[in-house]
Amino acid sequence: MYFYRVDPPGGGSSLSSLEVLKTAALLHDIGKPVSWALGRPWSEHIYYTYDVVKSCLGEELAWIAMRHHTGSAYPEKYHPKSAEERIIWLADNLSSGADRREMPETGTVRPMPPFRLTHPLSQGDKDVVRLDAGEVRLCSQRITGALRKAAKGFKESPVGGYLSIFKALENSDLTSLPADTRAPLNDVSLWHHSKLTAALTTCIAMDGGWKGADPSDYTFTLLSGDGDRISAYIQESKRLPDLNARSKRVKSATSKAAEKFAGLVGPECLLFAGGGSLLALTPCAMADKVSQEVAGAFETAMYGDASFTVSLVKDSGNNVQKLFGEVWRKAGRALRIKKLEKTISIPEPLEADVSLCDACHRRKATYTDEERVLSIDAAPRFEKLCDHCWMLREAGRGVWIESLAQKTNYIAVIKADGDDIGLVFDGSRLEELNKNVTPSRLSALSSRVNEACENKLKTTVESHGGEVIFAGGDDLLAILPGENALDAAMELSYAFREAMNNRCTMSAGIALIHKHLPIYLGLERAQKLISTAKRRPKKDGVAYAIVGGLGKVERESDSALSWEELDQVLGIMDFFKQSGLPGSQIRRIAKASTDDPEEAEIWIKYLMGRETIPWEKGEELLIHLKSGRLSDAFRLYKLFKAG
């Protein structure tokens, strides 16, 4: 049952606080799932919105949430009446206009199952979620239950109540439902649309409120923020515990910056926060204050060891609605220019007789770490750390190279990075699909990339016995047992590609180093190797090197391999493990495959004729010989034979 037959109040609502307005905006489409599940026409979702909101938050707020349309399909008495309702109507129009720029493929009279949320980097052929009518009805029941629980105490404390409702819906089934069921518009979730509507409502309300129906009368500010020299900060110390602790500090500082923004403006205005970066909509009147406080929150959490650059780009509501891709590109250019203009601060020099910290080389050493010995000029001594680096060392203890060198004496440093990820965020990949860059698509893609790195890729590394040092944006730095590294890298590339619907690939550099070597050798080599991999014509590759016990590069891939070629190498290594062939024969064949492949082929056939090598194994070995990867595979097989 729904209550659309009830007559609305004549003069609009008496509720006017900002939190009431934001709550109504966030809930304006909350009735869509149950309306769709019942097979009702598009326009009738407003009645179910009224029903849900009234049952959880009361009738007055239900009317504000319900009356956000003016089209002929909606009776005039349900058109927006108060200034609050008109603001939500305008914000919904701006949000829908920005998010649904393309024409739907079909013009159905009413939503029809199955209800599909598709991948933003697809043409509607890649389902993220697919639900029938019964499943959508269950989603609606769970959403209503979560809302009812979160709404308790809203009247007594609208600020706390709104935050409780926001958090409940952020983790609800709204994220699995499309805002529009028609392809290709069904790649934006109902949560992202509702959140963007609330964000635009907040900005309009805090910048003076209702000014009329023309979007050009309103101005919005896009705030872009990014930590400076984050990779350099993380790798300032080469000890594994320090790398781990510094990575966690960047993540914590990003959260602090996001929390500061949410406290000043509202969590609904955050489009993305992760990996040292932040993107948000903010009221123009507050933009300068917000940018300063957000930067301050990040830098304070980093103890002044890393700065934060913020750029502000203002544009009209008309451009936000119709040309958001251009606004976003303008924001990206402004941020890059501002970062280039930023000067690097130089620390105050210390007195000549003061001992420097062995980790940061900038502050006075006050602690001695008796667990770590630093060798200098053949006179080993315990490492000395400043207060700050000691704190990081303590936070990262328990993660040492020795624990990662499992079955062999080698560990692997993997540096992985998405290829041409800028083409995803500047809209090029979307334009290839005849799609536009929209706020919600941008937010969804940013979240998907960050989630892939922080969750899927992290899980992959850990499943292979490794430790993720840094995962943010499209960057990954990890350390693993050497014998597991190549298999893990293959899985990482597949996981990232799948998360991006094969519209974006990943390249990697893998440094296999002896466990007794300093970790910085692996870090430096991995960085060089990923540069080699990215020099491939289409990138999407991997380069590796073996660095022996004396720090000498014993073997480095002559050029970057494609992932398919690395898969071949792994297949040959598996063949060696399972073939049962004498090691001396494998060694001779592998050496010959490099020096004289024709001689290697003759030798293999000779051994097959003498039945030293079984006929089937010999044929397989000949196939591997023709691949040109047999020698590389043998070196890796020999290196990890203990595994």
Secondary structure in CASP SS format (residue, H / E / C, confidence):
PFRMAT SS
TARGET T0000
AUTHOR 0000-0000-0000
METHOD secondary structure of the structure
MODEL  1
M C 1.00
Y C 1.00
F C 1.00
Y C 1.00
R C 1.00
V C 1.00
D C 1.00
P C 1.00
P C 1.00
G C 1.00
G C 1.00
G C 1.00
S C 1.00
S C 1.00
L C 1.00
S C 1.00
S C 1.00
L H 1.00
E H 1.00
V H 1.00
L H 1.00
K H 1.00
T H 1.00
A H 1.00
A H 1.00
L H 1.00
L C 1.00
H C 1.00
D C 1.00
I C 1.00
G C 1.00
K H 1.00
P H 1.00
V H 1.00
S H 1.00
W H 1.00
A H 1.00
L C 1.00
G C 1.00
R C 1.00
P C 1.00
W H 1.00
S H 1.00
E H 1.00
H H 1.00
I H 1.00
Y H 1.00
Y H 1.00
T H 1.00
Y H 1.00
D H 1.00
V H 1.00
V H 1.00
K H 1.00
S H 1.00
C H 1.00
L H 1.00
G C 1.00
E H 1.00
E H 1.00
L H 1.00
A H 1.00
W H 1.00
I H 1.00
A H 1.00
M H 1.00
R C 1.00
H C 1.00
H C 1.00
T C 1.00
G C 1.00
S C 1.00
A C 1.00
Y C 1.00
P C 1.00
E H 1.00
K H 1.00
Y H 1.00
H C 1.00
P C 1.00
K C 1.00
S C 1.00
A H 1.00
E H 1.00
E H 1.00
R H 1.00
I H 1.00
I H 1.00
W H 1.00
L H 1.00
A H 1.00
D H 1.00
N H 1.00
L H 1.00
S H 1.00
S H 1.00
G H 1.00
A H 1.00
D H 1.00
R C 1.00
R C 1.00
E C 1.00
M C 1.00
P C 1.00
E C 1.00
T C 1.00
G C 1.00
T C 1.00
V C 1.00
R C 1.00
P C 1.00
M C 1.00
P C 1.00
P C 1.00
F E 1.00
R E 1.00
L E 1.00
T E 1.00
H C 1.00
P C 1.00
L C 1.00
S C 1.00
Q C 1.00
G C 1.00
D C 1.00
K C 1.00
D E 1.00
V E 1.00
V E 1.00
R E 1.00
L E 1.00
D C 1.00
A H 1.00
G H 1.00
E H 1.00
V H 1.00
R H 1.00
L H 1.00
C H 1.00
S H 1.00
Q H 1.00
R H 1.00
I H 1.00
T H 1.00
G H 1.00
A H 1.00
L H 1.00
R H 1.00
K H 1.00
A H 1.00
A H 1.00
K C 1.00
G C 1.00
F C 1.00
K C 1.00
E C 1.00
S C 1.00
P H 1.00
V H 1.00
G H 1.00
G H 1.00
Y H 1.00
L H 1.00
S H 1.00
I H 1.00
F H 1.00
K H 1.00
A H 1.00
L H 1.00
E H 1.00
N C 1.00
S C 1.00
D H 1.00
L H 1.00
T H 1.00
S H 1.00
L C 1.00
P E 1.00
A C 1.00
D C 1.00
T C 1.00
R C 1.00
A C 1.00
P C 1.00
L H 1.00
N H 1.00
D H 1.00
V C 1.00
S E 1.00
L H 1.00
W H 1.00
H H 1.00
H H 1.00
S H 1.00
K H 1.00
L H 1.00
T H 1.00
A H 1.00
A H 1.00
L H 1.00
T H 1.00
T H 1.00
C H 1.00
I H 1.00
A H 1.00
M H 1.00
D C 1.00
G C 1.00
G C 1.00
W C 1.00
K C 1.00
G C 1.00
A C 1.00
D C 1.00
P H 1.00
S H 1.00
D H 1.00
Y C 1.00
T E 1.00
F E 1.00
T E 1.00
L E 1.00
L E 1.00
S E 1.00
G E 1.00
D E 1.00
G E 1.00
D C 1.00
R C 1.00
I H 1.00
S H 1.00
A H 1.00
Y H 1.00
I H 1.00
Q C 1.00
E C 1.00
S C 1.00
K C 1.00
R C 1.00
L H 1.00
P H 1.00
D H 1.00
L H 1.00
N H 1.00
A H 1.00
R H 1.00
S H 1.00
K H 1.00
R H 1.00
V H 1.00
K H 1.00
S H 1.00
A H 1.00
T H 1.00
S H 1.00
K H 1.00
A H 1.00
A H 1.00
E H 1.00
K H 1.00
F H 1.00
A H 1.00
G H 1.00
L H 1.00
V C 1.00
G C 1.00
P H 1.00
E H 1.00
C H 1.00
L E 1.00
L E 1.00
F E 1.00
A E 1.00
G E 1.00
G C 1.00
G C 1.00
S E 1.00
L E 1.00
L E 1.00
A E 1.00
L E 1.00
T E 1.00
P C 1.00
C H 1.00
A H 1.00
M H 1.00
A H 1.00
D H 1.00
K H 1.00
V H 1.00
S H 1.00
Q H 1.00
E H 1.00
V H 1.00
A H 1.00
G H 1.00
A H 1.00
F H 1.00
E H 1.00
T H 1.00
A H 1.00
M C 1.00
Y C 1.00
G C 1.00
D C 1.00
A C 1.00
S C 1.00
F E 1.00
T E 1.00
V E 1.00
S E 1.00
L E 1.00
V E 1.00
K E 1.00
D E 1.00
S E 1.00
G H 1.00
N H 1.00
N H 1.00
V H 1.00
Q H 1.00
K H 1.00
L C 1.00
F H 1.00
G H 1.00
E H 1.00
V H 1.00
W H 1.00
R H 1.00
K H 1.00
A H 1.00
G H 1.00
R H 1.00
A H 1.00
L H 1.00
R H 1.00
I H 1.00
K H 1.00
K H 1.00
L H 1.00
E H 1.00
K C 1.00
T C 1.00
I C 1.00
S C 1.00
I C 1.00
P C 1.00
E C 1.00
P C 1.00
L C 1.00
E C 1.00
A C 1.00
D C 1.00
V C 1.00
S C 1.00
L E 1.00
C C 1.00
D C 1.00
A C 1.00
C C 1.00
H C 1.00
R C 1.00
R C 1.00
K E 1.00
A C 1.00
T C 1.00
Y E 1.00
T E 1.00
D E 1.00
E E 1.00
E E 1.00
R E 1.00
V E 1.00
L E 1.00
S C 1.00
I C 1.00
D C 1.00
A C 1.00
A C 1.00
P C 1.00
R E 1.00
F E 1.00
E E 1.00
K E 1.00
L E 1.00
C C 1.00
D H 1.00
H H 1.00
C H 1.00
W H 1.00
M H 1.00
L H 1.00
R H 1.00
E H 1.00
A H 1.00
G H 1.00
R C 1.00
G C 1.00
V C 1.00
W C 1.00
I H 1.00
E H 1.00
S H 1.00
L H 1.00
A C 1.00
Q C 1.00
K C 1.00
T C 1.00
N C 1.00
Y E 1.00
I E 1.00
A E 1.00
V E 1.00
I E 1.00
K E 1.00
A E 1.00
D E 1.00
G E 1.00
D C 1.00
D C 1.00
I H 1.00
G H 1.00
L H 1.00
V H 1.00
F H 1.00
D C 1.00
G C 1.00
S H 1.00
R H 1.00
L H 1.00
E H 1.00
E H 1.00
L C 1.00
N C 1.00
K C 1.00
N C 1.00
V C 1.00
T C 1.00
P H 1.00
S H 1.00
R H 1.00
L H 1.00
S H 1.00
A H 1.00
L H 1.00
S H 1.00
S H 1.00
R H 1.00
V H 1.00
N H 1.00
E H 1.00
A H 1.00
C H 1.00
E H 1.00
N H 1.00
K H 1.00
L H 1.00
K H 1.00
T H 1.00
T H 1.00
V H 1.00
E H 1.00
S H 1.00
H C 1.00
G C 1.00
G C 1.00
E E 1.00
V E 1.00
I E 1.00
F E 1.00
A E 1.00
G E 1.00
G C 1.00
D C 1.00
D E 1.00
L E 1.00
L E 1.00
A E 1.00
I E 1.00
L E 1.00
P E 1.00
G H 1.00
E H 1.00
N H 1.00
A H 1.00
L H 1.00
D H 1.00
A H 1.00
A H 1.00
M H 1.00
E H 1.00
L H 1.00
S H 1.00
Y H 1.00
A H 1.00
F H 1.00
R H 1.00
E H 1.00
A H 1.00
M C 1.00
N C 1.00
N C 1.00
R C 1.00
C C 1.00
T C 1.00
M E 1.00
S E 1.00
A E 1.00
G E 1.00
I E 1.00
A E 1.00
L E 1.00
I E 1.00
H E 1.00
K C 1.00
H C 1.00
L C 1.00
P C 1.00
I H 1.00
Y H 1.00
L H 1.00
G H 1.00
L H 1.00
E H 1.00
R H 1.00
A H 1.00
Q H 1.00
K H 1.00
L H 1.00
I H 1.00
S H 1.00
T H 1.00
A H 1.00
K H 1.00
R C 1.00
R C 1.00
P C 1.00
K C 1.00
K C 1.00
D C 1.00
G E 1.00
V E 1.00
A E 1.00
Y E 1.00
A E 1.00
I E 1.00
V E 1.00
G C 1.00
G C 1.00
L C 1.00
G C 1.00
K C 1.00
V E 1.00
E E 1.00
R E 1.00
E E 1.00
S C 1.00
D C 1.00
S C 1.00
A C 1.00
L E 1.00
S E 1.00
W H 1.00
E H 1.00
E H 1.00
L H 1.00
D H 1.00
Q H 1.00
V H 1.00
L H 1.00
G H 1.00
I H 1.00
M H 1.00
D H 1.00
F H 1.00
F H 1.00
K H 1.00
Q H 1.00
S H 1.00
G C 1.00
L C 1.00
P C 1.00
G H 1.00
S H 1.00
Q H 1.00
I H 1.00
R H 1.00
R H 1.00
I H 1.00
A H 1.00
K H 1.00
A H 1.00
S H 1.00
T H 1.00
D H 1.00
D C 1.00
P H 1.00
E H 1.00
E H 1.00
A H 1.00
E H 1.00
I H 1.00
W H 1.00
I H 1.00
K H 1.00
Y H 1.00
L H 1.00
M H 1.00
G H 1.00
R C 1.00
E C 1.00
T C 1.00
I C 1.00
P C 1.00
W H 1.00
E H 1.00
K H 1.00
G H 1.00
E H 1.00
E H 1.00
L H 1.00
L H 1.00
I H 1.00
H H 1.00
L H 1.00
K H 1.00
S H 1.00
G C 1.00
R C 1.00
L H 1.00
S H 1.00
D H 1.00
A H 1.00
F H 1.00
R H 1.00
L H 1.00
Y H 1.00
K H 1.00
L H 1.00
F C 1.00
K C 1.00
A C 1.00
G C 1.00
END
